Amino acid sequence: MISRLGLRYRGQSLGNAGACACHSRRTFLTGVAATGAAAILSPAVAKADAAGAAPRTVDVHHHIFPPRYLADNSDQIARSIGPFASKIHAWSPRSAIDNMDQAGVATAINSMTSPGVWFEDGEAARARARECNEFGAQMMRDFPGRFGMFAAIPLPDTDGSLNEIAYALDVLKLDGIGLMTSYAGKLLGDPAFTPVFEEINRRKAVVFVHPTMSCCGNPMPGVSPPTIEFPMDSTRTITSLLFSGGFARYADTRFIFSHGGGMLLPIVQRLYGAAAQMKPEERAIKMPKGPEYELTRQYYELASIGFNPAGIAGLRKLMPNSQLLYGSDEPFLSTVQMTSALQKLEFSADELAAVQRGNAVRLFARLQT
């Protein structure tokens, strides 16, 4: 049974439901049913050997899939991540721990992936966010030290978001806030989101930003939407926060952007050029310290881009090493493979240690012990 309040899942762990493309509700729910309606959160598999495991990596891009969330929202999930949805059925807390142990990951900070929890459905979105956050918090309790959680919130619902922020951070003691890059076509710099960002900034919270699709759906048949639109939407929302003045206004908010900032690297000079063309009085308000300052003080995790030596080399020329974080994108990408890929890149031992753990420890005080 699934307890709505406690969300302590018992029974068999989520297993591989087969090679399912998961493009329809029927195939998606078949996979969910094959796993059972519960996932093991057994402390027995959470061995405390991570404390002595080098390099004690912190993974800031790691996803969870509460069973009820999967069962109730299969259509939205299938539309958002397409063929990648088949990876979901191999996920369980047990498989996550196993992969983390193989990769030397001490702690994975979980978050919801696209499509998130907001489906323009009001009260249902509030309940969906609460359920996902309770599930993440239960994983933290059942596996002490191994997991964290970025709280899901229904961002366009201001009151619902403010209530969930208070509950998630004050009661559940989660690690920060997890957002999508856009909501119903609105990027994060949209003024409609100002009250929520003001509260996040007041709390000096960490915000993990994961891509979704804001405008273009699937413009090329045969190419899954996340392939191009995810990195593009990350770039759009970064640009939105920069040119709306959001980065400057929310100076105490620590943003983490997925996949090395998407397509930020190849267009950054265009952004600097656009900023230079702003009226001086407007620029003084929206980016008084300049666009380079605002972009280089944000954080960028290395999922996906970590497999691209050229991309990493460019990102490292643009961003200080202090702003780079380890991310795997489990279960869509492998933390074992990510750890192996980073070892082959031209990081010094100290730089790599900072990326894998040191930079994250500065962000999350509870990891300092």
N, C-alpha and C positions, 0 to 999 in steps of 0.2 A: 504493500500500500504506500501511496505517496501522501505524506502529511503536508498540507498546504502551508502551515505555519512553520513547522520544524524543518521540513524539506530534508529529512534524513532518509536517504534511499537505501533500501535493503534488497537482497536477492541477487540475481546474476548481474555481472557487469555488462556494460554495453559492449557488444562484440561486433564482428564484421558481418554485415547483413548481406554480403554478396556483391557482385560487380553490377551494381544498379546505377543507372544514369540519373535516376531521381528527378526526371523532368515533369512528372505528374504527381498529383496527390496520391493516387493509388500506389505507385511504386515507392513513393517516399514513406507512406505510412506502413507499407509492407515491411520495409527495412526496420522501422521503429518497432513494429510488433515483433519482429524476429528477435530483437534484443531483449524483449520484456519491457515492462514499464518502469523499471528501476535500474539504478546504477550503484554498484558497490562503492561505498565510501568507508572502507574498512581500515582502521588504523594499523591493522596487522601488516599491511604492505608498505606502510610509510615508515621505513626503517630510518633511524636517526643517524645514518652513516654520512649524510650529506655534509654535516658539520666538519668532517675531516677530509672531504673530497676537494682536491684542487681542480679547477681554480674557484670553486664555490660561485659559479656563475648565477647571475640574476637575469631571468628572461622576462622582458616587459611586454612581449607580444605573444600571448598564449591564450587559446580560446576554450570555453566550456560550452556544453550543450545540455542544459537541463531537459530531462525527458518530456515533461509536459510542454515546455516551450517548443520542442521539436514536433510533438504530435499535434499541437494546436495551430502551428504556424507554417505548416509544410509548404503551402503554395507560395507564400512570401519568400521563404528561404530558397526554394527551388528557382524562383525567378531571379533572385538576387545573385546567387553564386553558381547557378547552372550545374554543369557536370562536376564541379568541385564538391557538390553536396554529397557525393558518394564517400568522400573521406570522413564524413561525420560519423558514419556507422562503425568505424574502427576505433572511435574515441571512447574512452572511459577514464575515470580517475586512476584506475590501475595502470592502463596503458600509458597515461601521461607520466606517472611516477617512474615506470620502467624506462621510458625514453629519457627522462630527465637524469636518471641515475647513469645511463650509458653515456650521456653527454657531459656529465659533471655539473649539471644545473642544480643548484641548491634550492632556489626559490623561483617559481613561475607566478607572475602576477596576471591573473586571468581577466578576461574581458569578453564581451559579446561581440561577435563579428556582424557584418552586414547580413540582414537588413536592420539589426538592432531591435528595439522594442516599440518604436513609435510607428503605428500604421494608421494614423489619423482617426483613432477610435477612442479618444477621451479616457474614460474611467478604465477601460480594458487595458490601455497602455500603462496606467499607473499600477494595476495589478500585475501586469507582465514584468515590469521593472522590479517590483518588490519580490516576485517569485525568483527571478534570476539572481538578484542580490542576496536573497536568503540562501539560495543554493551555493553561491560562491562563498558566503560566510561559513556555511556548514563544512565545506571542503577545508577551509582554513582551520576550523576547530578539529576536524577529524585527522588532519595531517599537519600538526603544528610545525611551523617554520617552512613548510614546503610550498605553500600557496599563498597568494594575495589576491586582491580583487579590485578592479576599477568598477565603480558603481554605474550601472545603467540608469539613465533618467529619460523621461519623455520630454525632451527639450522644448518643443513648441508649447507644451502645457506648463506655463510658468508656475502656477501654484503647485501642481503635481511635482514638478522638478524640484522646487524649493523644499517641499516636504520630504521628498526622497533623499535629497542631499543631506538634510539634517539627520534622517534615520540612518542612512548608510554610513555617514562619517562619525556621528556621535554615538549611535547604538551598536551598529555592526562593526564599527572600527575598520572600515575598508580603507584602501590605500589612496584613493583618489576617485576621479570621475572619468568614465569612458563615454566618449561621444562619437557619433558618425560625422563624416565630413559635411553632410547636408541633410536637411529634413524637408521633405515635400518641396524640393527645389531651392530652398533657402540655405545659403552657405553660412558658416559660423560667424562671419562678420556682420550679418544682418541685424539691424537695430531691434528687431523683435525679440532677440535673445539677450538683450542688454541686462534686464533684471537678474537673470540666472547667472550670467557671467560676473556681474557685480558681487553676488554672494560667493561664487567660487573664488573670486579674487580676494574678497574679505577674509576668506579662510586660508588663503595662500596655498590652495590645493594644487595637486598634480592632475593634469588632464591628458588622458591618452586619446588620440584622435585616429579613428580607423576609417578607411575609405568605404564609400558606398557609391551610388550613382545618382547624380543630381539632375541630369538633363537629357542625356543622349542615348540611353537605353543600349541597344546593340546595333550600331550603325553598319556593321559588316557581318552579314550572315556567315556562319561557319567559324566565327571568332567569338569566344565566350565574352560576355560583357566585362567581367573583372579584368581581363587581359589588358585592355587599354583604359577603360573608364575609371578603374580604381586609382591608378597613379595620377590620372588627370584630375580626378576630384580632389585628391589631396592637394594638388597644386592650386586648384581653384580656391579651396578654402583657406590655404595659407595666404594667397594673394588677397582674399577678402578680408582677413584679419589685419593684414598689413595696411591696406589702403583705406580701410574704414577707421583706422586708428585703434583697433581692438588690442593689438599687441602693446601699444603705448599705454592705453587706459588700464589694461589688466596686467600691469607690470609685475604684480606679485604672483601671478599664475604661471606655473611651469608646464608648458605644452610639450608633449611628446608626439611627433608625427611619424606615421608608419612608413616603412619601405624607403627610408632615406629621403623622405619628403616628396616622393613621387617624381614628377617631371620638373621639380624646382631647379635642379642643377643646370640643365641646358637653357633655361629661360631667365636665369637670375639677372643677367646683364640687361635684359629687356625690362625687368622690374625696376632695376636701378635707374634706367633711362626714363621710365615713366614717372618715377618719383622726382627726378630732376626737373621735369616739366611742370610739376605742380606749382601753384602760386605759393610764394614764400610763406604767407600767413596760414595757408591751409596745411602746408607741410609742417610748420611749426607746431600745429595742433596734433596732427595725425601721426607724425613720426619725427619728433623734435630732435632725436639723436641719429636720425638717418635710417634708411632701410637696411643697410648692412648690419648695423647694431641690433635691430629688432630680429632679423633672421638668424644671426649667429648666436644669439643667446637662447634660442629655443633648442629642444632636444630632438634627435632623429635616431630612430632605431633601424637596425640593419637587416631585418628580414627581407628576403628576396634580393636586394641589392648586394648583400654579402656574398652572393654567388657570382658576382660580376666584378672581376678585378679592376676593369676600367672605370666602372661606376663608383666603386669604393675609392679609387685613387682621386677621382674628381671631387667626390664628397669631402674627402679629407683635405683637399686644397681649399675648399670653400668654408668648412666648419672646423672649429677647434676640436681636438680629440676629446676634450672635456664634455662635449655635447653629444657624443655618440654612445649609443646603448645597444646591448645585445638584445635581439628579438628573433624568434624562430618562426612565428605564424603556425605553430602546431594547432591542429593536425594537418593543415593544408601543405605546409612544408615541414621538414624534419629538423628538430633541434640537434639530433646526432649529426646530420649532414652539415648544418650550419656551423657547429663547433669545429668540424673538420675543415670546412672552407675557410674559416677565419684564421686557422693556424697557417694557411698557405699564403696569406696576404702579408704585405710589408709593414706590419706593426712591430714595433719593438716590444720586448717583454713587458715593460711598464705600461706602454700604450694599450696593449691587449688586455692586461689585467684591469686597467681602468674601464675599458669598454665592457668587459665581461662582468665586472662587479663594482669597482670603485666609484664610477660615475653614478650608478644607481643607488649606492649607499648614501651618497650626498642628498639624494632626492627623498629617500624613505628612511626616516630616522630609526624605525624599528629594526632595520637590517644592520644597524651599527653594532649590535651586541654579538 
